[in-house]
């Protein structure tokens, strides 16, 4: 939903309207904003102790993405998927800082980025798994530092709480309209035919799929997922 809210605000600027041209211009701006964020992400990940390498690598990453076919294409299509690299990069920045410094403010920022990011594109729903994995790895490497580990676990819970509070409206929608919320995910895993069919009059209608139907469809789609 974030793309549509952003477009609604963008359309109120002088010379803009609720039109396809405004949507494409907004996407171009979002795609352009991703480039400095990618540079920032690279610098943060490599760390201050390798500042020179981080700057060079960051410039290379931004330059390569700037001429990337996929990034240019997605920045011109007018679709919300263009927000994915932007919010994933912001998430990596804040979460990396959180795990390294173990500061509460960085965990809160990560929760904000994650919560807002869940309103952009479906693939962002995988980032909570990254939070769990990152916290698990931190526990493995720092289990002897009891005090710092306890603070990290508390901060991670706060991160999850902040993200969930922002996610609450969409969570309520997922409970009220689960088929719509999971439609794209279900379609990619099981195929669209598993949840919808065509009636005698040629209209597309929803159908209830059993667990057996989903497992069978998943097995049939597995070769496509692994190629």
C-alpha positions in Angstrom: 0.0 0.0 0.0 2.9 2.4 0.6 3.4 3.0 -3.1 -0.2 4.1 -3.5 0.0 6.4 -0.5 3.2 7.9 -1.8 1.7 8.4 -5.2 -1.3 10.2 -3.6 1.0 12.6 -1.9 3.2 13.0 -5.0 0.2 13.8 -7.2 -0.5 16.9 -5.1 2.8 18.5 -6.1 2.7 21.2 -8.7 2.4 19.7 -12.2 1.6 16.2 -11.0 -1.7 14.3 -10.9 -3.0 10.8 -10.4 -1.7 9.6 -13.7 0.6 6.9 -15.2 3.2 9.6 -16.0 3.3 10.7 -12.3 3.6 7.1 -11.2 6.5 6.4 -13.5 8.3 9.7 -12.5 7.8 8.7 -8.8 9.4 5.3 -9.6 12.3 6.9 -11.3 12.9 9.1 -8.2 12.7 6.0 -5.9 15.1 4.1 -8.1 17.5 7.0 -8.1 17.2 7.3 -4.3 18.2 3.7 -4.0 21.7 4.4 -5.4 23.1 6.5 -2.6 21.4 4.2 -0.1 23.3 1.2 -1.7 26.5 3.2 -1.3 25.7 3.8 2.3 24.8 0.2 2.9 28.2 -1.0 1.5 30.1 1.4 3.6 28.3 0.3 6.8 28.7 -3.4 6.0 32.4 -3.2 5.4 32.9 -1.1 8.5 34.9 1.9 9.5 38.1 0.0 9.9 38.2 -0.5 6.1 37.1 3.0 5.1 39.0 3.3 1.9 37.9 -0.1 0.6 34.3 0.6 1.8 34.2 3.9 -0.2 35.6 2.3 -3.4 33.2 -0.7 -3.1 30.2 1.5 -2.3 30.9 3.6 -5.4 31.3 0.4 -7.5 28.0 -1.0 -6.2 26.1 2.2 -6.9 27.6 2.6 -10.3 26.8 -1.1 -11.3 23.3 -0.8 -10.1 22.8 2.5 -11.9 23.4 0.8 -15.2 21.8 -2.5 -14.2 19.2 -3.7 -16.7 16.9 -4.9 -13.9 17.1 -1.7 -11.8 16.5 0.5 -14.8 13.6 -1.5 -16.0 11.9 -1.7 -12.6 12.5 2.0 -12.2 10.4 2.7 -15.3 7.6 0.2 -15.0 5.6 2.1 -12.4 5.4 -0.9 -10.1 5.9 -1.1 -6.3 8.7 -3.7 -6.6 11.2 -0.8 -7.1 10.9 -0.1 -3.4 12.3 -3.6 -2.5 16.1 -2.8 -3.0 15.6 0.5 -1.3 14.0 -0.9 1.9 16.2 -4.0 2.0 19.3 -1.8 1.8 17.9 0.4 4.6 17.2 -2.7 6.7 20.7 -4.0 6.2 22.1 -0.7 7.3 20.1 -0.4 10.5 20.3 -4.1 11.4 24.1 -4.3 10.8 24.5 -1.2 13.1 22.2 -2.8 15.6 24.1 -6.1 15.8 27.5 -4.4 15.9 26.8 -1.7 18.4 23.9 -3.3 20.4 22.3 0.1 20.8 18.6 0.4 21.4 18.1 3.2 19.0 19.5 1.1 16.1 17.1 -1.7 16.9 14.2 0.7 17.0 15.2 2.1 13.6 15.4 -1.4 12.3 11.9 -2.1 13.6 10.6 1.0 11.9 12.2 0.2 8.5 11.0 -3.4 8.7 7.4 -2.4 9.7 7.1 0.2 6.9 8.9 -2.1 4.5 6.1 -4.7 4.9 3.8 -2.2 3.1 6.0 -2.2 0.0 6.4 -5.6 -1.6 5.7 -9.2 -0.6 9.3 -10.3 -0.6 10.0 -8.1 2.4 8.0 -10.6 4.4 11.1 -12.7 4.4 13.1 -10.1 6.4 11.7 -11.2 9.8 13.5 -14.5 9.1 16.7 -12.5 8.6 16.2 -10.9 12.0 15.8 -14.3 13.6 18.9 -15.6 11.8 21.0 -12.6 12.7 20.0 -12.8 16.3 20.8 -16.5 16.3 24.2 -16.0 14.8 24.9 -13.2 17.4 24.0 -15.6 20.2 26.4 -18.2 18.9 29.3 -15.9 18.7 28.7 -13.9 21.9 27.1 -16.4 24.2 29.8 -15.9 26.8 29.1 -12.2 27.1 26.0 -12.7 29.3 25.2 -9.0 29.9 25.6 -7.9 26.3 23.7 -10.9 25.1 20.8 -10.2 27.5 20.7 -6.6 26.2 20.7 -7.8 22.6 17.8 -10.2 23.1 15.8 -7.5 24.9 16.6 -5.1 22.0 15.5 -7.7 19.5 12.2 -8.1 21.2 11.7 -4.3 21.1 12.6 -4.4 17.4 9.9 -7.0 16.8 7.4 -5.1 18.8 8.0 -1.8 16.9 7.8 -3.6 13.6 4.6 -5.4 14.6 2.9 -2.2 15.9 3.5 -0.6 12.5 2.3 -3.8 10.7 -0.9 -4.0 12.8 -3.3 -2.5 10.1 -2.0 -4.8 7.4 -2.1 -7.7 9.9 -5.7 -7.0 10.6 -6.3 -7.1 6.8 -4.5 -10.4 6.6 -6.9 -11.9 9.1 -10.0 -10.5 7.5 -9.0 -11.3 3.9 -6.4 -14.0 4.1 -6.8 -15.2 0.5 -6.1 -11.7 -0.9 -3.2 -11.2 1.5 -1.5 -14.5 0.6 -2.7 -14.6 -3.1 0.7 -13.7 -4.7 2.7 -16.0 -2.4 0.2 -18.9 -2.9 0.3 -18.3 -6.7 4.1 -18.5 -6.8 4.3 -21.6 -4.6 1.3 -23.6 -5.8 0.1 -21.9 -9.0 -2.9 -19.6 -9.5 -5.2 -22.5 -10.5 -5.1 -23.9 -7.0 -7.1 -20.9 -5.5 -9.1 -19.8 -8.5 -11.1 -21.3 -11.3 -13.4 -20.3 -14.1 -17.2 -20.9 -13.7 -19.6 -22.0 -16.5 -20.1 -18.3 -17.5 -16.4 -17.7 -17.9 -16.0 -15.7 -14.7 -12.9 -16.1 -12.6 -14.0 -17.2 -9.1 -12.1 -18.3 -6.0 -12.0 -21.9 -4.8 -11.0 -23.5 -1.5 -7.9 -25.7 -1.9 -7.3 -28.5 0.5 -3.9 -29.2 2.1 -3.5 -32.2 -0.3 -4.2 -30.0 -3.3 -1.5 -27.5 -2.1 1.1 -30.2 -1.5 0.4 -31.8 -4.9 0.7 -28.5 -6.6 3.9 -27.6 -4.7 5.5 -30.9 -5.8 4.6 -30.2 -9.4 6.0 -26.6 -9.2 9.2 -27.7 -7.5 11.2 -28.2 -10.8 10.5 -24.6 -11.7 11.5 -23.3 -8.3 14.9 -25.1 -8.5 15.8 -24.0 -12.0 
